[in-house]
Amino acid sequence: MTRAALEAGQYPSEPVFVPRPGSRTEDDGWLLTQVFDTKTDTTHVAVLDAERLDAGPVARCHFEHALPPTFHGTFVPA
């Protein structure tokens, strides 16, 4: 089992899988998860390579405030 570690006081929401265009395996894509940080009372969205979770986020989108702890959905390509 592979895990992505978070810092103390950070809590993720349910991840959403986004397949890479032209992917051929079930884990070829990204996981997006909303992360609440109790130390700063802010939220960010972490983007993780689904094949390399243990490498940590490849990108983060930070908000200046906390978002409600929900990020539920499904990615459907156009």
All heavy atoms as a GROMACS GRO file, in nm:
protein
  603
    1MET      N    1   0.085  -0.117   0.000
    1MET     CA    2   0.000   0.000   0.000
    1MET      C    3   0.090   0.124   0.000
    1MET      O    4   0.182   0.133   0.078
    1MET     CB    5  -0.091   0.000   0.123
    1MET     CG    6  -0.172   0.126   0.135
    1MET     SD    7  -0.272   0.135   0.284
    1MET     CE    8  -0.396   0.013   0.248
    2THR      N    9   0.060   0.219  -0.086
    2THR     CA   10   0.134   0.345  -0.094
    2THR      C   11   0.050   0.454  -0.031
    2THR      O   12  -0.070   0.461  -0.052
    2THR     CB   13   0.165   0.381  -0.240
    2THR    OG1   14   0.236   0.273  -0.299
    2THR    CG2   15   0.248   0.506  -0.248
    3ARG      N   16   0.117   0.542   0.044
    3ARG     CA   17   0.046   0.650   0.111
    3ARG      C   18   0.114   0.783   0.082
    3ARG      O   19   0.234   0.789   0.064
    3ARG     CB   20   0.046   0.629   0.262
    3ARG     CG   21  -0.027   0.504   0.303
    3ARG     CD   22  -0.023   0.488   0.450
    3ARG     NE   23  -0.085   0.362   0.485
    3ARG     CZ   24  -0.115   0.328   0.607
    3ARG    NH1   25  -0.087   0.408   0.707
    3ARG    NH2   26  -0.172   0.212   0.631
    4ALA      N   27   0.034   0.886   0.084
    4ALA     CA   28   0.086   1.022   0.074
    4ALA      C   29   0.078   1.083   0.214
    4ALA      O   30  -0.028   1.084   0.276
    4ALA     CB   31   0.004   1.104  -0.024
    5ALA      N   32   0.190   1.130   0.265
    5ALA     CA   33   0.194   1.186   0.400
    5ALA      C   34   0.158   1.334   0.399
    5ALA      O   35   0.191   1.407   0.306
    5ALA     CB   36   0.333   1.168   0.459
    6LEU      N   37   0.086   1.377   0.501
    6LEU     CA   38   0.053   1.518   0.521
    6LEU      C   39   0.124   1.568   0.646
    6LEU      O   40   0.166   1.489   0.730
    6LEU     CB   41  -0.098   1.536   0.538
    6LEU     CG   42  -0.185   1.501   0.419
    6LEU    CD1   43  -0.332   1.508   0.458
    6LEU    CD2   44  -0.156   1.596   0.304
    7GLU      N   45   0.135   1.698   0.657
    7GLU     CA   46   0.194   1.756   0.777
    7GLU      C   47   0.096   1.744   0.893
    7GLU      O   48  -0.025   1.730   0.872
    7GLU     CB   49   0.226   1.903   0.751
    7GLU     CG   50   0.333   1.924   0.646
    7GLU     CD   51   0.358   2.071   0.619
    7GLU    OE1   52   0.330   2.155   0.707
    7GLU    OE2   53   0.407   2.102   0.509
    8ALA      N   54   0.148   1.752   1.014
    8ALA     CA   55   0.062   1.747   1.133
    8ALA      C   56  -0.040   1.859   1.127
    8ALA      O   57  -0.008   1.971   1.087
    8ALA     CB   58   0.148   1.760   1.259
    9GLY      N   59  -0.164   1.829   1.159
    9GLY     CA   60  -0.270   1.928   1.159
    9GLY      C   61  -0.334   1.951   1.023
    9GLY      O   62  -0.417   2.041   1.009
   10GLN      N   63  -0.298   1.870   0.923
   10GLN     CA   64  -0.360   1.880   0.792
   10GLN      C   65  -0.451   1.760   0.770
   10GLN      O   66  -0.413   1.647   0.800
   10GLN     CB   67  -0.255   1.886   0.681
   10GLN     CG   68  -0.175   2.013   0.683
   10GLN     CD   69  -0.084   2.026   0.563
   10GLN    OE1   70  -0.054   1.930   0.494
   10GLN    NE2   71  -0.036   2.147   0.540
   11TYR      N   72  -0.570   1.787   0.716
   11TYR     CA   73  -0.671   1.683   0.698
   11TYR      C   74  -0.725   1.687   0.555
   11TYR      O   75  -0.779   1.789   0.512
   11TYR     CB   76  -0.784   1.701   0.799
   11TYR     CG   77  -0.733   1.689   0.940
   11TYR    CD1   78  -0.695   1.803   1.012
   11TYR    CD2   79  -0.718   1.566   0.999
   11TYR    CE1   80  -0.645   1.792   1.140
   11TYR    CE2   81  -0.668   1.554   1.128
   11TYR     CZ   82  -0.632   1.666   1.198
   11TYR     OH   83  -0.581   1.654   1.324
   12PRO      N   84  -0.714   1.575   0.481
   12PRO     CA   85  -0.762   1.573   0.343
   12PRO      C   86  -0.910   1.538   0.334
   12PRO      O   87  -0.967   1.478   0.424
   12PRO     CB   88  -0.679   1.463   0.279
   12PRO     CG   89  -0.660   1.365   0.392
   12PRO     CD   90  -0.646   1.451   0.516
   13SER      N   91  -0.970   1.576   0.222
   13SER     CA   92  -1.106   1.534   0.191
   13SER      C   93  -1.098   1.412   0.100
   13SER      O   94  -0.990   1.364   0.066
   13SER     CB   95  -1.181   1.648   0.120
   13SER     OG   96  -1.122   1.672  -0.007
   14GLU      N   97  -1.214   1.365   0.058
   14GLU     CA   98  -1.219   1.252  -0.036
   14GLU      C   99  -1.150   1.292  -0.166
   14GLU      O  100  -1.182   1.396  -0.224
   14GLU     CB  101  -1.364   1.216  -0.063
   14GLU     CG  102  -1.381   1.108  -0.166
   14GLU     CD  103  -1.527   1.081  -0.199
   14GLU    OE1  104  -1.616   1.145  -0.139
   14GLU    OE2  105  -1.551   0.997  -0.285
   15PRO      N  106  -1.052   1.214  -0.213
   15PRO     CA  107  -0.984   1.251  -0.338
   15PRO      C  108  -1.070   1.224  -0.461
   15PRO      O  109  -1.159   1.139  -0.459
   15PRO     CB  110  -0.859   1.162  -0.340
   15PRO     CG  111  -0.896   1.045  -0.255
   15PRO     CD  112  -0.995   1.094  -0.153
   16VAL      N  113  -1.042   1.301  -0.566
   16VAL     CA  114  -1.107   1.284  -0.696
   16VAL      C  115  -0.997   1.245  -0.795
   16VAL      O  116  -0.893   1.311  -0.800
   16VAL     CB  117  -1.176   1.414  -0.741
   16VAL    CG1  118  -1.231   1.400  -0.882
   16VAL    CG2  119  -1.286   1.453  -0.644
   17PHE      N  120  -1.018   1.139  -0.872
   17PHE     CA  121  -0.921   1.094  -0.971
   17PHE      C  122  -0.950   1.159  -1.106
   17PHE      O  123  -1.064   1.160  -1.152
   17PHE     CB  124  -0.926   0.941  -0.986
   17PHE     CG  125  -0.831   0.890  -1.091
   17PHE    CD1  126  -0.695   0.887  -1.067
   17PHE    CD2  127  -0.878   0.846  -1.213
   17PHE    CE1  128  -0.606   0.840  -1.163
   17PHE    CE2  129  -0.791   0.800  -1.310
   17PHE     CZ  130  -0.655   0.797  -1.285
   18VAL      N  131  -0.846   1.214  -1.168
   18VAL     CA  132  -0.856   1.274  -1.301
   18VAL      C  133  -0.759   1.199  -1.392
   18VAL      O  134  -0.637   1.205  -1.371
   18VAL     CB  135  -0.820   1.424  -1.299
   18VAL    CG1  136  -0.829   1.483  -1.439
   18VAL    CG2  137  -0.910   1.499  -1.203
   19PRO      N  138  -0.809   1.122  -1.489
   19PRO     CA  139  -0.719   1.046  -1.576
   19PRO      C  140  -0.635   1.137  -1.666
   19PRO      O  141  -0.682   1.242  -1.709
   19PRO     CB  142  -0.812   0.958  -1.658
   19PRO     CG  143  -0.945   1.025  -1.653
   19PRO     CD  144  -0.950   1.103  -1.525
   20ARG      N  145  -0.512   1.095  -1.691
   20ARG     CA  146  -0.425   1.166  -1.784
   20ARG      C  147  -0.477   1.141  -1.926
   20ARG      O  148  -0.517   1.029  -1.957
   20ARG     CB  149  -0.283   1.111  -1.770
   20ARG     CG  150  -0.175   1.189  -1.841
   20ARG     CD  151  -0.037   1.125  -1.819
   20ARG     NE  152  -0.010   1.083  -1.683
   20ARG     CZ  153   0.046   1.160  -1.589
   20ARG    NH1  154   0.081   1.283  -1.617
   20ARG    NH2  155   0.068   1.112  -1.469
   21PRO      N  156  -0.481   1.243  -2.013
   21PRO     CA  157  -0.527   1.219  -2.151
   21PRO      C  158  -0.446   1.106  -2.217
   21PRO      O  159  -0.324   1.105  -2.209
   21PRO     CB  160  -0.501   1.353  -2.221
   21PRO     CG  161  -0.506   1.453  -2.110
   21PRO     CD  162  -0.446   1.383  -1.991
   22GLY      N  163  -0.515   1.011  -2.276
   22GLY     CA  164  -0.450   0.897  -2.341
   22GLY      C  165  -0.399   0.791  -2.246
   22GLY      O  166  -0.323   0.703  -2.286
   23SER      N  167  -0.441   0.795  -2.120
   23SER     CA  168  -0.393   0.698  -2.021
   23SER      C  169  -0.430   0.556  -2.060
   23SER      O  170  -0.531   0.531  -2.125
   23SER     CB  171  -0.448   0.730  -1.883
   23SER     OG  172  -0.588   0.721  -1.882
   24ARG      N  173  -0.344   0.462  -2.022
   24ARG     CA  174  -0.367   0.320  -2.054
   24ARG      C  175  -0.378   0.231  -1.930
   24ARG      O  176  -0.414   0.115  -1.942
   24ARG     CB  177  -0.254   0.269  -2.142
   24ARG     CG  178  -0.251   0.340  -2.277
   24ARG     CD  179  -0.142   0.283  -2.364
   24ARG     NE  180  -0.133   0.357  -2.487
   24ARG     CZ  181  -0.184   0.317  -2.602
   24ARG    NH1  182  -0.250   0.204  -2.609
   24ARG    NH2  183  -0.170   0.391  -2.709
   25THR      N  184  -0.346   0.287  -1.814
   25THR     CA  185  -0.359   0.210  -1.690
   25THR      C  186  -0.453   0.284  -1.595
   25THR      O  187  -0.472   0.405  -1.608
   25THR     CB  188  -0.222   0.189  -1.622
   25THR    OG1  189  -0.167   0.317  -1.590
   25THR    CG2  190  -0.127   0.112  -1.712
   26GLU      N  191  -0.508   0.211  -1.500
   26GLU     CA  192  -0.609   0.269  -1.413
   26GLU      C  193  -0.555   0.376  -1.318
   26GLU      O  194  -0.631   0.457  -1.266
   26GLU     CB  195  -0.681   0.161  -1.333
   26GLU     CG  196  -0.594   0.092  -1.231
   26GLU     CD  197  -0.671  -0.016  -1.155
   26GLU    OE1  198  -0.791  -0.032  -1.180
   26GLU    OE2  199  -0.609  -0.082  -1.072
   27ASP      N  200  -0.424   0.380  -1.295
   27ASP     CA  201  -0.369   0.480  -1.204
   27ASP      C  202  -0.285   0.587  -1.278
   27ASP      O  203  -0.209   0.660  -1.216
   27ASP     CB  204  -0.287   0.415  -1.094
   27ASP     CG  205  -0.171   0.332  -1.146
   27ASP    OD1  206  -0.161   0.311  -1.269
   27ASP    OD2  207  -0.090   0.287  -1.063
   28ASP      N  208  -0.302   0.598  -1.408
   28ASP     CA  209  -0.230   0.698  -1.486
   28ASP      C  210  -0.311   0.828  -1.487
   28ASP      O  211  -0.401   0.847  -1.569
   28ASP     CB  212  -0.206   0.649  -1.629
   28ASP     CG  213  -0.117   0.742  -1.709
   28ASP    OD1  214  -0.058   0.835  -1.650
   28ASP    OD2  215  -0.108   0.722  -1.831
   29GLY      N  216  -0.281   0.913  -1.393
   29GLY     CA  217  -0.354   1.038  -1.380
   29GLY      C  218  -0.319   1.106  -1.251
   29GLY      O  219  -0.213   1.081  -1.192
   30TRP      N  220  -0.408   1.192  -1.203
   30TRP     CA  221  -0.384   1.270  -1.083
   30TRP      C  222  -0.496   1.250  -0.983
   30TRP      O  223  -0.610   1.227  -1.018
   30TRP     CB  224  -0.376   1.418  -1.118
   30TRP     CG  225  -0.267   1.449  -1.214
   30TRP    CD1  226  -0.136   1.476  -1.185
   30TRP    CD2  227  -0.277   1.454  -1.356
   30TRP    NE1  228  -0.066   1.498  -1.301
   30TRP    CE2  229  -0.150   1.485  -1.408
   30TRP    CE3  230  -0.381   1.435  -1.447
   30TRP    CZ2  231  -0.123   1.498  -1.543
   30TRP    CZ3  232  -0.355   1.447  -1.583
   30TRP    CH2  233  -0.228   1.479  -1.628
   31LEU      N  234  -0.460   1.264  -0.856
   31LEU     CA  235  -0.558   1.269  -0.749
   31LEU      C  236  -0.563   1.412  -0.698
   31LEU      O  237  -0.458   1.473  -0.671
   31LEU     CB  238  -0.519   1.176  -0.633
   31LEU     CG  239  -0.537   1.028  -0.657
   31LEU    CD1  240  -0.488   0.949  -0.538
   31LEU    CD2  241  -0.683   0.996  -0.684
   32LEU      N  242  -0.683   1.466  -0.688
   32LEU     CA  243  -0.704   1.600  -0.633
   32LEU      C  244  -0.772   1.584  -0.497
   32LEU      O  245  -0.870   1.511  -0.485
   32LEU     CB  246  -0.795   1.684  -0.722
   32LEU     CG  247  -0.758   1.694  -0.870
   32LEU    CD1  248  -0.862   1.778  -0.943
   32LEU    CD2  249  -0.620   1.752  -0.886
   33THR      N  250  -0.719   1.651  -0.397
   33THR     CA  251  -0.782   1.646  -0.266
   33THR      C  252  -0.772   1.782  -0.199
   33THR      O  253  -0.671   1.851  -0.210
   33THR     CB  254  -0.721   1.536  -0.176
   33THR    OG1  255  -0.796   1.528  -0.056
   33THR    CG2  256  -0.575   1.562  -0.144
   34GLN      N  257  -0.878   1.820  -0.137
   34GLN     CA  258  -0.883   1.945  -0.061
   34GLN      C  259  -0.822   1.917   0.076
   34GLN      O  260  -0.858   1.818   0.140
   34GLN     CB  261  -1.029   1.986  -0.048
   34GLN     CG  262  -1.054   2.112   0.028
   34GLN     CD  263  -1.202   2.142   0.034
   34GLN    OE1  264  -1.269   2.143  -0.068
   34GLN    NE2  265  -1.254   2.165   0.152
   35VAL      N  266  -0.729   2.000   0.120
   35VAL     CA  267  -0.660   1.979   0.247
   35VAL      C  268  -0.684   2.099   0.339
   35VAL      O  269  -0.650   2.212   0.303
   35VAL     CB  270  -0.508   1.959   0.225
   35VAL    CG1  271  -0.437   1.937   0.359
   35VAL    CG2  272  -0.482   1.842   0.131
   36PHE      N  273  -0.741   2.072   0.456
   36PHE     CA  274  -0.762   2.177   0.557
   36PHE      C  275  -0.643   2.177   0.651
   36PHE      O  276  -0.601   2.072   0.701
   36PHE     CB  277  -0.891   2.153   0.635
   36PHE     CG  278  -0.909   2.249   0.749
   36PHE    CD1  279  -0.926   2.384   0.725
   36PHE    CD2  280  -0.907   2.204   0.879
   36PHE    CE1  281  -0.941   2.473   0.830
   36PHE    CE2  282  -0.923   2.292   0.985
   36PHE     CZ  283  -0.940   2.427   0.961
   37ASP      N  284  -0.586   2.295   0.675
   37ASP     CA  285  -0.472   2.311   0.764
   37ASP      C  286  -0.517   2.381   0.891
   37ASP      O  287  -0.553   2.500   0.888
   37ASP     CB  288  -0.364   2.393   0.694
   37ASP     CG  289  -0.232   2.396   0.769
   37ASP    OD1  290  -0.233   2.386   0.894
   37ASP    OD2  291  -0.128   2.408   0.703
   38THR      N  292  -0.516   2.308   1.002
   38THR     CA  293  -0.564   2.364   1.129
   38THR      C  294  -0.470   2.472   1.184
   38THR      O  295  -0.514   2.557   1.260
   38THR     CB  296  -0.581   2.254   1.234
   38THR    OG1  297  -0.454   2.190   1.257
   38THR    CG2  298  -0.683   2.150   1.190
   39LYS      N  299  -0.342   2.468   1.147
   39LYS     CA  300  -0.246   2.567   1.198
   39LYS      C  301  -0.272   2.706   1.141
   39LYS      O  302  -0.251   2.806   1.209
   39LYS     CB  303  -0.104   2.524   1.165
   39LYS     CG  304  -0.058   2.399   1.234
   39LYS     CD  305   0.082   2.365   1.191
   39LYS     CE  306   0.118   2.224   1.229
   39LYS     NZ  307   0.245   2.182   1.171
   40THR      N  308  -0.313   2.711   1.014
   40THR     CA  309  -0.332   2.840   0.947
   40THR      C  310  -0.479   2.872   0.922
   40THR      O  311  -0.509   2.982   0.874
   40THR     CB  312  -0.259   2.841   0.812
   40THR    OG1  313  -0.314   2.738   0.728
   40THR    CG2  314  -0.110   2.820   0.830
   41ASP      N  315  -0.568   2.779   0.951
   41ASP     CA  316  -0.711   2.793   0.922
   41ASP      C  317  -0.734   2.827   0.775
   41ASP      O  318  -0.813   2.915   0.741
   41ASP     CB  319  -0.776   2.897   1.014
   41ASP     CG  320  -0.928   2.889   1.010
   41ASP    OD1  321  -0.982   2.777   0.993
   41ASP    OD2  322  -0.994   2.994   1.024
   42THR      N  323  -0.658   2.759   0.689
   42THR     CA  324  -0.672   2.776   0.544
   42THR      C  325  -0.686   2.640   0.478
   42THR      O  326  -0.667   2.536   0.541
   42THR     CB  327  -0.550   2.847   0.483
   42THR    OG1  328  -0.433   2.769   0.508
   42THR    CG2  329  -0.532   2.988   0.538
   43THR      N  330  -0.717   2.643   0.348
   43THR     CA  331  -0.735   2.521   0.270
   43THR      C  332  -0.652   2.532   0.143
   43THR      O  333  -0.633   2.642   0.090
   43THR     CB  334  -0.884   2.504   0.233
   43THR    OG1  335  -0.960   2.493   0.354
   43THR    CG2  336  -0.907   2.379   0.149
   44HIS      N  337  -0.602   2.419   0.096
   44HIS     CA  338  -0.541   2.413  -0.036
   44HIS      C  339  -0.586   2.285  -0.106
   44HIS      O  340  -0.630   2.190  -0.040
   44HIS     CB  341  -0.388   2.423  -0.032
   44HIS     CG  342  -0.318   2.305   0.026
   44HIS    ND1  343  -0.291   2.290   0.160
   44HIS    CD2  344  -0.267   2.194  -0.034
   44HIS    CE1  345  -0.228   2.178   0.182
   44HIS    NE2  346  -0.212   2.116   0.066
   45VAL      N  347  -0.579   2.286  -0.237
   45VAL     CA  348  -0.606   2.166  -0.314
   45VAL      C  349  -0.471   2.108  -0.352
   45VAL      O  350  -0.387   2.178  -0.410
   45VAL     CB  351  -0.690   2.195  -0.441
   45VAL    CG1  352  -0.704   2.070  -0.527
   45VAL    CG2  353  -0.828   2.246  -0.400
   46ALA      N  354  -0.446   1.984  -0.316
   46ALA     CA  355  -0.322   1.915  -0.349
   46ALA      C  356  -0.346   1.829  -0.473
   46ALA      O  357  -0.447   1.761  -0.484
   46ALA     CB  358  -0.277   1.827  -0.233
   47VAL      N  359  -0.252   1.836  -0.567
   47VAL     CA  360  -0.255   1.756  -0.689
   47VAL      C  361  -0.143   1.654  -0.677
   47VAL      O  362  -0.026   1.690  -0.666
   47VAL     CB  363  -0.233   1.843  -0.815
   47VAL    CG1  364  -0.236   1.757  -0.941
   47VAL    CG2  365  -0.336   1.955  -0.821
   48LEU      N  366  -0.180   1.525  -0.677
   48LEU     CA  367  -0.082   1.418  -0.662
   48LEU      C  368  -0.080   1.330  -0.786
   48LEU      O  369  -0.186   1.303  -0.844
   48LEU     CB  370  -0.116   1.332  -0.540
   48LEU     CG  371  -0.113   1.406  -0.408
   48LEU    CD1  372  -0.252   1.411  -0.351
   48LEU    CD2  373  -0.017   1.343  -0.313
   49ASP      N  374   0.038   1.286  -0.825
   49ASP     CA  375   0.052   1.189  -0.933
   49ASP      C  376   0.003   1.055  -0.877
   49ASP      O  377   0.059   1.003  -0.780
   49ASP     CB  378   0.198   1.179  -0.976
   49ASP     CG  379   0.221   1.085  -1.093
   49ASP    OD1  380   0.147   0.986  -1.106
   49ASP    OD2  381   0.315   1.111  -1.170
   50ALA      N  382  -0.102   0.999  -0.933
   50ALA     CA  383  -0.164   0.878  -0.879
   50ALA      C  384  -0.070   0.757  -0.882
   50ALA      O  385  -0.088   0.663  -0.807
   50ALA     CB  386  -0.293   0.846  -0.954
   51GLU      N  387   0.032   0.761  -0.967
   51GLU     CA  388   0.129   0.651  -0.973
   51GLU      C  389   0.242   0.668  -0.873
   51GLU      O  390   0.318   0.574  -0.850
   51GLU     CB  391   0.186   0.639  -1.115
   51GLU     CG  392   0.085   0.599  -1.218
   51GLU     CD  393   0.143   0.590  -1.358
   51GLU    OE1  394   0.219   0.680  -1.398
   51GLU    OE2  395   0.111   0.491  -1.426
   52ARG      N  396   0.255   0.788  -0.814
   52ARG     CA  397   0.366   0.816  -0.723
   52ARG      C  398   0.317   0.896  -0.602
   52ARG      O  399   0.365   1.006  -0.576
   52ARG     CB  400   0.475   0.892  -0.797
   52ARG     CG  401   0.528   0.817  -0.918
   52ARG     CD  402   0.646   0.885  -0.983
   52ARG     NE  403   0.756   0.893  -0.886
   52ARG     CZ  404   0.825   1.004  -0.862
   52ARG    NH1  405   0.799   1.115  -0.925
   52ARG    NH2  406   0.922   1.003  -0.773
   53LEU      N  407   0.221   0.843  -0.530
   53LEU     CA  408   0.164   0.914  -0.415
   53LEU      C  409   0.270   0.950  -0.312
   53LEU      O  410   0.265   1.056  -0.251
   53LEU     CB  411   0.055   0.830  -0.349
   53LEU     CG  412  -0.071   0.806  -0.431
   53LEU    CD1  413  -0.166   0.715  -0.355
   53LEU    CD2  414  -0.137   0.937  -0.467
   54ASP      N  415   0.366   0.860  -0.292
   54ASP     CA  416   0.467   0.883  -0.189
   54ASP      C  417   0.561   0.998  -0.223
   54ASP      O  418   0.635   1.047  -0.138
   54ASP     CB  419   0.546   0.756  -0.162
   54ASP     CG  420   0.608   0.695  -0.286
   54ASP    OD1  421   0.567   0.730  -0.398
   54ASP    OD2  422   0.698   0.610  -0.271
   55ALA      N  423   0.559   1.049  -0.346
   55ALA     CA  424   0.643   1.163  -0.386
   55ALA      C  425   0.584   1.296  -0.338
   55ALA      O  426   0.649   1.398  -0.347
   55ALA     CB  427   0.661   1.165  -0.537
   56GLY      N  428   0.461   1.294  -0.290
   56GLY     CA  429   0.397   1.416  -0.244
   56GLY      C  430   0.333   1.492  -0.359
   56GLY      O  431   0.340   1.452  -0.474
   57PRO      N  432   0.271   1.605  -0.328
   57PRO     CA  433   0.201   1.682  -0.430
   57PRO      C  434   0.294   1.735  -0.538
   57PRO      O  435   0.406   1.777  -0.511
   57PRO     CB  436   0.140   1.798  -0.352
   57PRO     CG  437   0.134   1.752  -0.211
   57PRO     CD  438   0.252   1.662  -0.193
   58VAL      N  439   0.245   1.733  -0.662
   58VAL     CA  440   0.317   1.795  -0.773
   58VAL      C  441   0.275   1.942  -0.787
   58VAL      O  442   0.344   2.019  -0.851
   58VAL     CB  443   0.296   1.720  -0.906
   58VAL    CG1  444   0.352   1.579  -0.898
   58VAL    CG2  445   0.149   1.716  -0.945
   59ALA      N  446   0.163   1.978  -0.725
   59ALA     CA  447   0.116   2.116  -0.725
   59ALA      C  448   0.017   2.135  -0.611
   59ALA      O  449  -0.042   2.038  -0.562
   59ALA     CB  450   0.048   2.148  -0.858
   60ARG      N  451   0.004   2.261  -0.569
   60ARG     CA  452  -0.095   2.298  -0.468
   60ARG      C  453  -0.160   2.429  -0.510
   60ARG      O  454  -0.093   2.518  -0.561
   60ARG     CB  455  -0.029   2.318  -0.331
   60ARG     CG  456   0.025   2.193  -0.267
   60ARG     CD  457   0.083   2.228  -0.130
   60ARG     NE  458   0.137   2.112  -0.064
   60ARG     CZ  459   0.265   2.075  -0.069
   60ARG    NH1  460   0.352   2.148  -0.137
   60ARG    NH2  461   0.305   1.968  -0.006
   61CYS      N  462  -0.289   2.439  -0.487
   61CYS     CA  463  -0.363   2.562  -0.511
   61CYS      C  464  -0.411   2.612  -0.376
   61CYS      O  465  -0.496   2.549  -0.312
   61CYS     CB  466  -0.482   2.535  -0.604
   61CYS     SG  467  -0.586   2.678  -0.630
   62HIS      N  468  -0.354   2.723  -0.329
   62HIS     CA  469  -0.382   2.774  -0.195
   62HIS      C  470  -0.495   2.877  -0.196
   62HIS      O  471  -0.504   2.960  -0.287
   62HIS     CB  472  -0.257   2.838  -0.136
   62HIS     CG  473  -0.151   2.739  -0.106
   62HIS    ND1  474  -0.142   2.673   0.013
   62HIS    CD2  475  -0.048   2.693  -0.182
   62HIS    CE1  476  -0.038   2.591   0.011
   62HIS    NE2  477   0.020   2.601  -0.107
   63PHE      N  478  -0.576   2.870  -0.095
   63PHE     CA  479  -0.682   2.968  -0.070
   63PHE      C  480  -0.642   3.048   0.053
   63PHE      O  481  -0.573   2.996   0.141
   63PHE     CB  482  -0.817   2.898  -0.048
   63PHE     CG  483  -0.863   2.820  -0.166
   63PHE    CD1  484  -0.830   2.685  -0.180
   63PHE    CD2  485  -0.938   2.880  -0.266
   63PHE    CE1  486  -0.872   2.613  -0.291
   63PHE    CE2  487  -0.980   2.808  -0.377
   63PHE     CZ  488  -0.946   2.675  -0.389
   64GLU      N  489  -0.687   3.171   0.063
   64GLU     CA  490  -0.653   3.256   0.177
   64GLU      C  491  -0.745   3.232   0.296
   64GLU      O  492  -0.735   3.301   0.397
   64GLU     CB  493  -0.658   3.403   0.136
   64GLU     CG  494  -0.554   3.438   0.033
   64GLU     CD  495  -0.564   3.583  -0.011
   64GLU    OE1  496  -0.660   3.652   0.029
   64GLU    OE2  497  -0.476   3.626  -0.086
   65HIS      N  498  -0.834   3.137   0.285
   65HIS     CA  499  -0.933   3.109   0.388
   65HIS      C  500  -0.961   2.960   0.390
   65HIS      O  501  -0.916   2.886   0.304
   65HIS     CB  502  -1.062   3.189   0.362
   65HIS     CG  503  -1.112   3.169   0.221
   65HIS    ND1  504  -1.183   3.059   0.182
   65HIS    CD2  505  -1.096   3.245   0.110
   65HIS    CE1  506  -1.211   3.068   0.053
   65HIS    NE2  507  -1.158   3.180   0.007
   66ALA      N  508  -1.038   2.919   0.487
   66ALA     CA  509  -1.078   2.778   0.495
   66ALA      C  510  -1.203   2.756   0.410
   66ALA      O  511  -1.289   2.842   0.400
   66ALA     CB  512  -1.108   2.740   0.639
   67LEU      N  513  -1.208   2.642   0.344
   67LEU     CA  514  -1.327   2.600   0.270
   67LEU      C  515  -1.399   2.493   0.351
   67LEU      O  516  -1.336   2.422   0.429
   67LEU     CB  517  -1.287   2.541   0.135
   67LEU     CG  518  -1.217   2.635   0.038
   67LEU    CD1  519  -1.173   2.558  -0.086
   67LEU    CD2  520  -1.309   2.748  -0.001
   68PRO      N  521  -1.528   2.479   0.334
   68PRO     CA  522  -1.598   2.370   0.403
   68PRO      C  523  -1.532   2.236   0.366
   68PRO      O  524  -1.486   2.218   0.253
   68PRO     CB  525  -1.741   2.378   0.348
   68PRO     CG  526  -1.755   2.517   0.298
   68PRO     CD  527  -1.619   2.558   0.250
   69PRO      N  528  -1.523   2.144   0.459
   69PRO     CA  529  -1.453   2.017   0.434
   69PRO      C  530  -1.531   1.922   0.344
   69PRO      O  531  -1.570   1.815   0.384
   69PRO     CB  532  -1.434   1.960   0.574
   69PRO     CG  533  -1.547   2.016   0.653
   69PRO     CD  534  -1.573   2.153   0.595
   70THR      N  535  -1.556   1.966   0.222
   70THR     CA  536  -1.622   1.881   0.124
   70THR      C  537  -1.559   1.906  -0.012
   70THR      O  538  -1.529   2.019  -0.048
   70THR     CB  539  -1.772   1.913   0.114
   70THR    OG1  540  -1.789   2.049   0.078
   70THR    CG2  541  -1.845   1.887   0.244
   71PHE      N  542  -1.536   1.802  -0.084
   71PHE     CA  543  -1.482   1.811  -0.219
   71PHE      C  544  -1.516   1.678  -0.282
   71PHE      O  545  -1.436   1.587  -0.289
   71PHE     CB  546  -1.330   1.833  -0.214
   71PHE     CG  547  -1.269   1.872  -0.346
   71PHE    CD1  548  -1.304   1.989  -0.409
   71PHE    CD2  549  -1.173   1.793  -0.404
   71PHE    CE1  550  -1.246   2.027  -0.527
   71PHE    CE2  551  -1.113   1.829  -0.523
   71PHE     CZ  552  -1.150   1.946  -0.584
   72HIS      N  553  -1.641   1.663  -0.319
   72HIS     CA  554  -1.693   1.535  -0.362
   72HIS      C  555  -1.736   1.546  -0.508
   72HIS      O  556  -1.801   1.641  -0.546
   72HIS     CB  557  -1.812   1.495  -0.276
   72HIS     CG  558  -1.872   1.365  -0.311
   72HIS    ND1  559  -1.818   1.246  -0.271
   72HIS    CD2  560  -1.979   1.333  -0.385
   72HIS    CE1  561  -1.892   1.146  -0.318
   72HIS    NE2  562  -1.990   1.198  -0.387
   73GLY      N  563  -1.694   1.451  -0.589
   73GLY     CA  564  -1.736   1.456  -0.728
   73GLY      C  565  -1.665   1.355  -0.813
   73GLY      O  566  -1.591   1.271  -0.765
   74THR      N  567  -1.685   1.366  -0.943
   74THR     CA  568  -1.626   1.276  -1.041
   74THR      C  569  -1.580   1.359  -1.160
   74THR      O  570  -1.650   1.452  -1.200
   74THR     CB  571  -1.729   1.172  -1.089
   74THR    OG1  572  -1.774   1.099  -0.975
   74THR    CG2  573  -1.671   1.077  -1.191
   75PHE      N  574  -1.464   1.327  -1.213
   75PHE     CA  575  -1.415   1.394  -1.333
   75PHE      C  576  -1.464   1.318  -1.454
   75PHE      O  577  -1.447   1.196  -1.464
   75PHE     CB  578  -1.262   1.400  -1.333
   75PHE     CG  579  -1.209   1.467  -1.456
   75PHE    CD1  580  -1.202   1.604  -1.464
   75PHE    CD2  581  -1.166   1.391  -1.564
   75PHE    CE1  582  -1.154   1.666  -1.579
   75PHE    CE2  583  -1.119   1.452  -1.680
   75PHE     CZ  584  -1.112   1.590  -1.686
   76VAL      N  585  -1.526   1.388  -1.547
   76VAL     CA  586  -1.575   1.328  -1.669
   76VAL      C  587  -1.519   1.408  -1.786
   76VAL      O  588  -1.551   1.527  -1.800
   76VAL     CB  589  -1.729   1.326  -1.675
   76VAL    CG1  590  -1.777   1.264  -1.805
   76VAL    CG2  591  -1.786   1.255  -1.555
   77PRO      N  592  -1.431   1.348  -1.869
   77PRO     CA  593  -1.375   1.423  -1.980
   77PRO      C  594  -1.485   1.465  -2.079
   77PRO      O  595  -1.586   1.397  -2.094
   77PRO     CB  596  -1.276   1.328  -2.044
   77PRO     CG  597  -1.298   1.195  -1.984
   77PRO     CD  598  -1.385   1.211  -1.865
   78ALA      N  599  -1.463   1.577  -2.146
   78ALA     CA  600  -1.560   1.629  -2.242
   78ALA      C  601  -1.578   1.534  -2.360
   78ALA      O  602  -1.493   1.462  -2.399
   78ALA     CB  603  -1.517   1.765  -2.292
   0.00000   0.00000   0.00000
